[in-house]
Amino acid sequence: MSTNWSGAERKSRAPISLLNPEPSAEDNAAEPVKETAALAVAISEPAQAQQAAVEAQAAPLVSGRRSASVLQKDNMNDELPPATGWQAFLRTVTFGLVKPKVGAAELARRTDLSAIQRVYSRPMRIMVAQPLGGVGKTMCSVGIGSTFGIHSGQHAIVWDNNEMMGTLGVRTNANGSTRTVWDLLNVLEKFETIEARKGDFSYYTRHQGKNQFSVLASDEDPDRMKSIGADEFNRIHTVVSRFYDTIVLDTGNNTRSENWLASIDVTDQLVIPVRLQRNAVVSALRMIEQLESMSERQGNPHYKNLVAKAVVVITQGGDKFQVRGGLDGRHR
């Protein structure tokens, strides 16, 4: 009970007589109140103790923020000595007596490499998509796979997710292998068990040597009258996700095919190669409109979010390109 009583409460209490210890009438009247208050305190104490124990478990052992502020940076890129540019040359010729800071270009590259080397809690899927052929989808996929393969230190694979016959196997090193996604499909059941090993799976891919990524080639048999559907894609994707950290999906030209739609469902990052040609831009815009329409019809914001965060890779086209319809009506 609180001991911060008011003055009126102090005056209302009768003085205690040392010669007559019997309680007064006012004390007798206050006894039930004291017992009730004591009972309430006795009941509330276990509940308060239990609540305090729960809060203690939820609270971090270290609640300080000064040590965390030291670790705000993901890396110490700006603390390392320069390795390129005039800064590195000056440091070398002076035997380290002159210590210039890292240049802006080298620091930006180090930051990019740190972003590539980031570790995620699950495999990440990058989809390279553009309905028009000949705009660099495959070479863009190879570049992404090589970048992650060399610099991330993790397992990367580029998968030619063309429902028919793609060109990824032609534009990369075969190293004597003729195995494609259909060879993998024929034995896929053994990789869908807990005993499956990456070494066995690698037999059906084509490793790219110093580029440190693997290729899963699409069909290369012109006599085969079958195409990859949604079921085949999902089964292969489940197995591939067990062995690789970064999966680059090089897609075909049909944005309505089952495997294309299945791949967009699992994609984390959309990359759109575009040449500065009217047909390439229109084709990319139609694909974007399709994805936005899919979000509206299905009530799923995933497709629209992919468009909003998409990376557009622009390369120079062979034809002169103009964009009409600016705010002032002139060509730009």
Salt bridges, closest charged atoms under 4 A:
ASP78 OD2 - LYS73 NZ 2.61
GLU106 OE2 - ARG110 NH2 2.73
GLU192 OE2 - ARG235 NE 2.87
ASP200 OD2 - ARG197 NE 3.00
ASP219 OD1 - ARG224 NE 3.11
GLU220 OE2 - ARG206 NH1 3.36
ASP268 OD1 - ARG122 NH2 2.71
ASP268 OD2 - ARG125 NE 2.94
ASP328 OD2 - ARG330 NH2 2.50
